[in-house]
Amino acid sequence: MEKFYINPDISQAETLPASFYKSDTVFERIKEAIFEHTWQWIGDANTLVPLSEHVYPFTLLDNYLTEPMLLVRDKSDHIKCLTNVCTHRGNIVIHNPGKAKHLICMYHGRRFNLDGSFKMMPEFTEAKNFPRPCDNLHEFQLRNWGTHLFVGQDPAFDFSEVIDVMKERVGFLPLHEFKLDESRNKDYIINCHWALYCDNYLEGFHIPFVHEDLNAALDYGSYTTEIYEHVNLQIGYSEGGDETFDLPEGHPDFGKHVAAYYYWVFPNMMFNFYPWGLSVNVVKPFSKNKTKVSFITYVYDESKLDSGAGALLDKVEREDEFVVEGVHKGLQSKFYQAGRFSPTREKGVHHFHSLLAKYLNEQI
């Protein structure tokens, strides 16, 4: 197994080698070493399970992890995430969202309570040592930030550390008032490795060269990146105006003209806060050559839509796609091995590559 090394000194470090993006073996290793040990945003509770005794079946990262899961809100409004696979013969238990007082597998009638515990099974009176703990539905770790839900299969860190970091800057915003606007949601299919999309997101270095409109809305000279353990934050400043946040006294950036807070959470999630609301971006691997990126929009202040750094998101996305697809093609060359990081502008990419190497090497 290939081991990867990223020098912790960014002034000396090289990027991950081209082989990282081209290898089928590495792509499969990433699934187990990284995605099974981190967290995924799955939506907001008010949309998925809006009422008590409601269920919502879904597949976590379909076409990659492809893990069948079930979100359940019981009669006490407690929310859990369970496996959606029957412990008898492996059938999918719930196929459609809606109201449910218990969970019934349609294959042989095995029943579970809404908390996932085994309830009953026809024709099993003569089975010995039954039921066992493994006959209950497995429960996954679930964390919430307001109504936003995050699930982990076997996470290596607690998602509360991520939430705490984001609260430092955007905790003053009333997340419970942000409304999902499905008309603005969109999926993009991109012909590149999923990590290349994250590489591009994690630096503002390319903004003056790729995004003319975004560059006009931001003060590139003041653009900053802050690094945390499994999160990093890029702050886009403006020269001032209505397209900036109204920050309260005591805020770390009080008195500054902040146009956007761009949060990236390892390995594949972005939470982009603008004065008008929130754009959640989830990067979903399909193959080493194809990626789906989902944009989910939550609006807080409609009067500020389509202005400032949070305007023309589709145009910015198309510009990013052109660049990352070009990089993906370039990495196929046998004459490119690895690059270097800009110590002033690519701290986020260096952080990402360091985490990728760390998690992959720990599984060897």
C-alpha positions as CSV (number, residue, x, y, z in Angstrom):
1,M,0.0,0.0,0.0
2,E,1.3,3.4,-1.0
3,K,1.9,5.8,2.0
4,F,1.5,9.5,1.5
5,Y,3.5,12.2,3.2
6,I,2.8,15.9,3.5
7,N,5.5,18.0,5.1
8,P,3.9,19.9,8.0
9,D,6.0,22.9,7.0
10,I,3.9,24.4,4.1
11,S,7.0,26.3,2.9
12,Q,8.7,23.0,2.1
13,A,5.7,20.8,1.4
14,E,4.7,19.1,-1.8
15,T,1.1,18.4,-2.8
16,L,-0.3,14.8,-2.9
17,P,1.1,13.1,-6.0
18,A,-0.8,12.6,-9.2
19,S,-1.1,8.9,-8.3
20,F,-3.4,9.8,-5.5
21,Y,-6.0,11.0,-8.0
22,K,-5.4,8.3,-10.6
23,S,-5.4,5.1,-8.5
24,D,-8.4,2.9,-8.3
25,T,-6.9,1.3,-5.2
26,V,-6.5,4.6,-3.4
27,F,-10.1,5.6,-4.4
28,E,-11.4,2.5,-2.7
29,R,-9.1,2.9,0.3
30,I,-10.5,6.4,0.8
31,K,-14.0,4.9,1.3
32,E,-13.0,2.9,4.3
33,A,-10.2,5.0,5.7
34,I,-11.9,8.4,5.5
35,F,-15.6,8.4,4.7
36,E,-16.5,5.6,7.1
37,H,-14.7,7.5,9.9
38,T,-16.0,11.0,9.4
39,W,-19.4,12.7,9.3
40,Q,-22.0,13.5,6.6
41,W,-24.7,16.2,6.5
42,I,-28.0,14.5,5.8
43,G,-30.5,17.4,5.8
44,D,-32.6,19.3,8.3
45,A,-35.0,17.6,10.7
46,N,-38.0,19.9,9.8
47,T,-37.8,18.8,6.2
48,L,-37.0,15.1,6.6
49,V,-39.1,14.1,9.7
50,P,-41.3,17.1,10.4
51,L,-43.7,15.4,12.8
52,S,-43.5,12.8,15.6
53,E,-43.8,9.2,14.6
54,H,-42.4,9.9,11.2
55,V,-39.6,8.0,9.3
56,Y,-37.4,9.0,6.4
57,P,-35.4,6.3,4.5
58,F,-32.3,7.4,2.6
59,T,-29.0,6.0,1.2
60,L,-25.8,7.6,2.6
61,L,-23.6,8.7,-0.3
62,D,-25.3,6.5,-2.9
63,N,-22.9,5.1,-5.5
64,Y,-20.0,5.2,-3.1
65,L,-20.8,4.3,0.6
66,T,-24.3,3.2,-0.5
67,E,-25.3,2.7,3.1
68,P,-29.1,2.3,3.7
69,M,-30.2,4.4,6.7
70,L,-33.4,5.4,8.3
71,L,-34.2,8.6,10.2
72,V,-36.8,8.2,12.8
73,R,-38.7,10.7,15.0
74,D,-40.5,9.0,17.8
75,K,-43.7,10.1,19.7
76,S,-41.5,12.0,22.1
77,D,-39.9,13.9,19.2
78,H,-36.5,12.2,19.8
79,I,-34.7,11.6,16.5
80,K,-32.5,8.6,15.8
81,C,-30.6,7.3,12.7
82,L,-30.8,3.5,12.3
83,T,-29.8,1.0,9.7
84,N,-32.6,0.4,7.2
85,V,-31.6,-3.2,6.8
86,C,-33.6,-6.0,8.4
87,T,-31.7,-8.2,10.8
88,H,-33.4,-11.3,9.5
89,R,-32.4,-11.6,5.8
90,G,-31.1,-8.2,4.9
91,N,-34.1,-6.7,3.2
92,I,-34.7,-2.9,3.2
93,V,-37.2,-2.3,6.0
94,I,-38.8,1.1,5.0
95,H,-39.1,2.2,1.4
96,N,-41.1,5.4,1.7
97,P,-41.1,8.4,4.1
98,G,-44.2,9.1,6.2
99,K,-46.0,8.3,9.4
100,A,-45.1,5.1,11.3
101,K,-45.8,3.8,14.8
102,H,-43.4,0.8,14.4
103,L,-41.1,-0.6,11.6
104,I,-42.2,-3.7,9.7
105,C,-40.1,-5.6,7.2
106,M,-42.5,-6.5,4.3
107,Y,-40.4,-9.7,3.5
108,H,-41.2,-11.9,6.5
109,G,-43.0,-9.5,8.9
110,R,-40.2,-8.9,11.4
111,R,-41.1,-5.9,13.5
112,F,-39.1,-3.3,15.3
113,N,-40.0,-0.4,17.6
114,L,-39.2,3.1,16.5
115,D,-36.1,3.1,18.6
116,G,-34.8,0.2,16.5
117,S,-35.3,-2.5,19.2
118,F,-36.6,-5.9,18.1
119,K,-40.3,-6.3,18.7
120,M,-41.5,-9.6,17.3
121,M,-41.0,-12.2,14.5
122,P,-43.5,-14.7,13.1
123,E,-42.5,-18.4,13.2
124,F,-39.5,-18.0,15.5
125,T,-41.0,-19.4,18.8
126,E,-38.7,-22.5,18.5
127,A,-35.5,-20.5,17.7
128,K,-33.1,-20.8,20.6
129,N,-31.1,-17.9,22.0
130,F,-33.4,-15.5,20.3
131,P,-33.7,-12.5,20.1
132,R,-30.1,-11.4,20.6
133,P,-28.8,-7.8,20.7
134,C,-27.8,-8.1,17.1
135,D,-31.4,-8.6,16.2
136,N,-32.0,-4.9,17.0
137,L,-31.4,-2.4,14.2
138,H,-28.0,-0.8,14.5
139,E,-28.0,2.8,15.6
140,F,-25.6,5.3,14.1
141,Q,-24.2,8.4,15.8
142,L,-26.2,11.5,15.1
143,R,-25.5,15.1,15.9
144,N,-27.5,18.2,15.3
145,W,-26.7,21.9,14.8
146,G,-30.1,23.5,15.2
147,T,-32.3,21.4,12.8
148,H,-29.3,20.3,10.7
149,L,-28.4,16.7,11.1
150,F,-25.1,14.9,10.7
151,V,-24.5,11.2,10.8
152,G,-21.4,9.1,11.2
153,Q,-20.8,5.4,10.6
154,D,-17.8,5.1,12.9
155,P,-16.5,8.6,13.3
156,A,-13.0,9.2,14.5
157,F,-14.0,12.6,16.1
158,D,-17.0,14.1,17.7
159,F,-18.9,16.5,15.4
160,S,-19.5,18.8,18.3
161,E,-15.9,20.1,17.8
162,V,-16.9,21.2,14.3
163,I,-20.1,22.9,15.5
164,D,-18.2,24.8,18.2
165,V,-15.9,26.2,15.6
166,M,-18.7,27.4,13.4
167,K,-20.6,28.9,16.3
168,E,-17.7,31.2,17.0
169,R,-18.4,33.2,13.9
170,V,-22.0,32.4,12.8
171,G,-23.6,31.5,16.1
172,F,-25.3,34.8,16.2
173,L,-27.4,33.9,13.2
174,P,-30.9,32.5,13.9
175,L,-30.5,29.2,12.1
176,H,-34.0,28.1,13.1
177,E,-35.4,31.0,10.9
178,F,-33.4,29.8,7.7
179,K,-35.9,28.3,5.3
180,L,-35.1,25.6,2.7
181,D,-35.7,27.0,-0.8
182,E,-35.9,23.9,-3.0
183,S,-36.3,26.0,-6.2
184,R,-32.6,27.0,-5.8
185,N,-31.2,23.6,-5.1
186,K,-29.1,22.0,-7.8
187,D,-26.9,19.0,-8.5
188,Y,-23.8,19.3,-10.7
189,I,-22.1,16.3,-12.3
190,I,-18.4,17.1,-12.7
191,N,-15.8,15.0,-14.6
192,C,-13.1,15.0,-12.0
193,H,-11.9,13.3,-8.8
194,W,-13.9,14.5,-5.8
195,A,-10.8,15.7,-3.9
196,L,-9.8,18.0,-6.8
197,Y,-13.1,19.9,-6.3
198,C,-12.3,20.3,-2.6
199,D,-8.7,21.4,-3.5
200,N,-10.2,24.2,-5.6
201,Y,-12.7,25.3,-2.9
202,L,-10.1,25.5,-0.2
203,E,-8.1,28.4,-1.7
204,G,-9.0,31.9,-2.8
205,F,-5.8,32.0,-4.8
206,H,-7.7,31.4,-8.1
207,I,-10.4,34.0,-7.5
208,P,-8.8,36.9,-9.4
209,F,-8.0,34.6,-12.3
210,V,-11.2,32.5,-12.6
211,H,-14.1,34.5,-11.0
212,E,-14.3,38.0,-12.4
213,D,-17.7,38.8,-10.7
214,L,-16.8,37.2,-7.4
215,N,-13.5,39.0,-7.4
216,A,-15.3,42.3,-7.9
217,A,-17.4,41.6,-4.8
218,L,-14.5,40.7,-2.5
219,D,-11.4,42.4,-1.2
220,Y,-8.9,39.8,-2.4
221,G,-6.1,41.4,-0.4
222,S,-7.9,40.8,2.9
223,Y,-9.1,37.3,2.1
224,T,-8.0,35.0,5.0
225,T,-7.9,31.3,5.9
226,E,-8.1,29.9,9.4
227,I,-7.2,26.3,10.1
228,Y,-8.8,24.0,12.8
229,E,-8.5,20.3,13.4
230,H,-11.2,19.0,11.0
231,V,-12.5,22.4,9.8
232,N,-11.1,25.4,8.0
233,L,-12.7,28.8,7.4
234,Q,-12.2,31.2,4.6
235,I,-13.4,34.8,5.2
236,G,-14.3,37.0,2.3
237,Y,-14.3,40.7,3.0
238,S,-16.0,43.5,1.1
239,E,-15.3,47.2,0.8
240,G,-18.6,47.7,2.7
241,G,-22.3,48.0,1.8
242,D,-25.5,46.1,2.2
243,E,-24.0,42.8,1.0
244,T,-22.1,42.4,4.3
245,F,-23.1,40.9,7.7
246,D,-24.4,43.1,10.5
247,L,-22.1,41.7,13.2
248,P,-23.0,42.2,16.9
249,E,-20.6,43.8,19.4
250,G,-18.3,41.3,20.8
251,H,-18.1,39.3,17.6
252,P,-14.5,38.4,16.5
253,D,-15.0,40.4,13.3
254,F,-17.0,43.2,14.7
255,G,-16.3,46.4,12.7
256,K,-15.2,44.5,9.6
257,H,-17.0,44.2,6.3
258,V,-17.5,40.4,6.0
259,A,-19.2,39.4,2.8
260,A,-19.0,35.6,3.4
261,Y,-17.9,32.9,5.8
262,Y,-16.9,29.7,3.9
263,Y,-16.6,26.7,6.1
264,W,-15.2,23.4,4.9
265,V,-15.6,20.3,7.0
266,F,-13.4,17.3,6.4
267,P,-13.7,15.5,4.1
268,N,-16.4,16.8,1.7
269,M,-18.8,19.4,3.1
270,M,-19.0,23.1,2.7
271,F,-21.2,25.5,4.6
272,N,-21.2,28.9,2.9
273,F,-22.8,31.7,5.0
274,Y,-23.9,34.9,3.2
275,P,-26.0,37.8,4.5
276,W,-29.0,36.3,2.7
277,G,-28.6,32.8,4.2
278,L,-26.7,29.5,3.8
279,S,-25.6,27.4,0.8
280,V,-24.7,23.8,1.8
281,N,-22.5,22.0,-0.7
282,V,-21.9,18.3,-0.4
283,V,-19.2,16.7,-2.6
284,K,-20.2,13.1,-3.5
285,P,-17.7,10.7,-5.1
286,F,-19.1,8.5,-7.9
287,S,-15.8,7.2,-9.3
288,K,-12.2,8.5,-9.5
289,N,-13.3,10.4,-12.7
290,K,-16.8,11.6,-11.7
291,T,-18.2,13.6,-8.9
292,K,-21.7,15.0,-8.0
293,V,-21.8,18.2,-6.0
294,S,-25.2,19.1,-4.4
295,F,-26.1,22.7,-3.6
296,I,-28.8,23.1,-1.0
297,T,-30.1,26.6,-0.2
298,Y,-31.5,28.0,3.0
299,V,-32.7,31.6,2.8
300,Y,-32.8,34.0,5.8
301,D,-33.1,37.5,4.2
302,E,-34.6,37.4,0.7
303,S,-33.9,41.1,0.2
304,K,-30.1,40.4,0.1
305,L,-30.4,37.5,-2.5
306,D,-28.5,37.8,-5.7
307,S,-26.1,40.5,-4.4
308,G,-22.5,40.5,-3.1
309,A,-20.4,37.4,-2.7
310,G,-23.5,35.2,-2.5
311,A,-24.7,36.2,-6.0
312,L,-24.3,34.3,-9.2
313,L,-23.5,31.0,-7.5
314,D,-24.3,29.0,-10.6
315,K,-21.9,31.0,-12.7
316,V,-19.1,30.7,-10.1
317,E,-19.8,26.9,-10.0
318,R,-19.5,26.6,-13.8
319,E,-16.2,28.5,-13.7
320,D,-14.9,26.2,-11.0
321,E,-16.0,23.1,-13.0
322,F,-14.0,24.2,-16.0
323,V,-10.9,24.6,-13.9
324,V,-11.1,21.4,-11.9
325,E,-11.9,19.3,-15.0
326,G,-8.9,20.8,-16.7
327,V,-6.7,19.9,-13.7
328,H,-8.1,16.3,-13.7
329,K,-7.1,16.0,-17.4
330,G,-3.7,17.4,-16.7
331,L,-3.0,15.0,-13.9
332,Q,-3.2,12.1,-16.4
333,S,0.1,13.3,-17.8
334,K,3.1,11.1,-17.0
335,F,5.2,14.3,-16.8
336,Y,3.4,15.7,-13.8
337,Q,4.2,14.3,-10.4
338,A,3.4,16.8,-7.7
339,G,3.3,20.6,-7.1
340,R,4.1,23.0,-4.3
341,F,1.8,25.1,-2.0
342,S,1.7,28.8,-1.8
343,P,2.5,29.5,1.9
344,T,0.2,32.6,1.9
345,R,-2.7,31.4,-0.3
346,E,-3.0,27.6,-0.1
347,K,-3.0,26.8,3.7
348,G,-6.4,25.2,3.3
349,V,-5.3,22.8,0.6
350,H,-2.2,21.9,2.6
351,H,-4.5,21.2,5.6
352,F,-6.7,19.0,3.4
353,H,-3.9,17.0,2.0
354,S,-2.4,16.5,5.4
355,L,-5.6,15.1,6.7
356,L,-6.0,12.8,3.7
357,A,-2.5,11.4,4.2
358,K,-3.0,11.0,7.9
359,Y,-6.3,9.1,7.6
360,L,-5.0,6.9,4.8
361,N,-1.7,6.0,6.5
362,E,-3.5,5.1,9.7
363,Q,-5.4,2.3,7.9
364,I,-2.3,0.6,6.4
